Structure formats: C-alpha cells, structure tokens
Amino acid sequence: MCETAAPGARYRSAVYRGWQRYLAILFNEMGFADAGTRAHLVLALLDADLHRFLADEQAITPSAVRASIHAMLNSGGTALAAPRPR
C-alpha cells in the first residue's frame, strides 16, 4: 500500500533507494557510465504491477517473464546496453 499511496512513492522509500544504490554500485564497478539508470531499470523488472499486467493483459506467463529476465541479466549487461549506432 505504501508503494502506491502517492505517485512515485515507491521510488522515495528507503528500501527502494537502498536497492537502487546497491545495484548502481555494482553496475558502476562493471564500468557502466549510466549505472544509476540501469539500477532503476533492473528494479522495474521486479514491479508487481508490471507482472500482473503482463499476465492479465498480455497473456504472458510468469515462467516466460522469468526466462526473459534471466536472459537479459545473464547477458553480462549487454542486453541493457545502449544500442550501437548504425
């Protein structure tokens, strides 16, 4: 409930900020210049509302979501990298 009490409340919680900072540190250690943004994007993958939407509105099974998340995270960060210029 506290995550949805007001727009953006989830991102101001101490728990979210702690996880975001931790992930940003890890991405920074991996050499990514946009470590903070990447941390937010990884945390977005865990959003319960997103998972509910994918299941209910898009008919994507939880196992398919998990498989996609694992594939992105196991890519060594390349799946979250900026696209290469053409």
N, C-alpha and C positions, 0 to 999 in steps of 0.2 A: 504494500500500500504506500509506503513512504517513497518508493521509486516513482510512483505515478501521481503523487499528491499535487504536484505543480509541474508545468512544462520544464524539462531539464533538471528536475530534482535528482534524478538518478545520477547525473554527472557531477553533482555537487556533494554527494555523500562521501564520507571519509573512506568507506570501503572501496567504492569505485575509484576514488583518487589514489588510494594505496595500490590497487591492482594496476591502474594505468601507469603510475610512476614506475612500478616494478618492471612491467613489460617494456616501458620506454628505456629503462636502464639496459635491459637485455638486448633490445634492438640497437641501442647505441653501441654496446660492446661488439655487436655483429658488424658495425660500420655503417649503419643506415643514417643518413643525414636527417631524415624525417621520422625519427624514432617515436616521437610523441604521437604523431598522427597514426602511424602503424599500430601503436598500442590501442588507440581508440577503435580502430577498425577490427582488430582481433577481439576486443571485448564486445563489439557489436555482434559478432558471431554467436555469442552466448546469450543474447537477449531473448527472454522467454516469449515476448510478444511476437518477435520475428519467427520463432519456431512454430508458434501457434498459427500465425498467418500462413506460413509455408505449408503446414499440414492441412489446415482447414480451407484455405482459399486457392492454393496452388496444387493441392493433392500430392505434395512431395513427402515421402515417408521419412520418419525420423532417421532410419538407417541410411537413406540416401543423403540426408543433410550431414550426418556424421561422416560418411565416406568423403563427401566434398570438403568438409572442414579438414579432415585428416590429410587429404591430398594436398590442400593448399599449405598447411603448416609443415608437412613433410617435404615440401619442395625446396627447403633450405632458404625460404624467404623470397624465392624468385616469383612465386605466384602473387605476392603482394608488392612486387616491384613495379615501378612506373613503366609503362610501355616504352619500348625502344623507338626512337624517331625513325621514320621511314625515309 
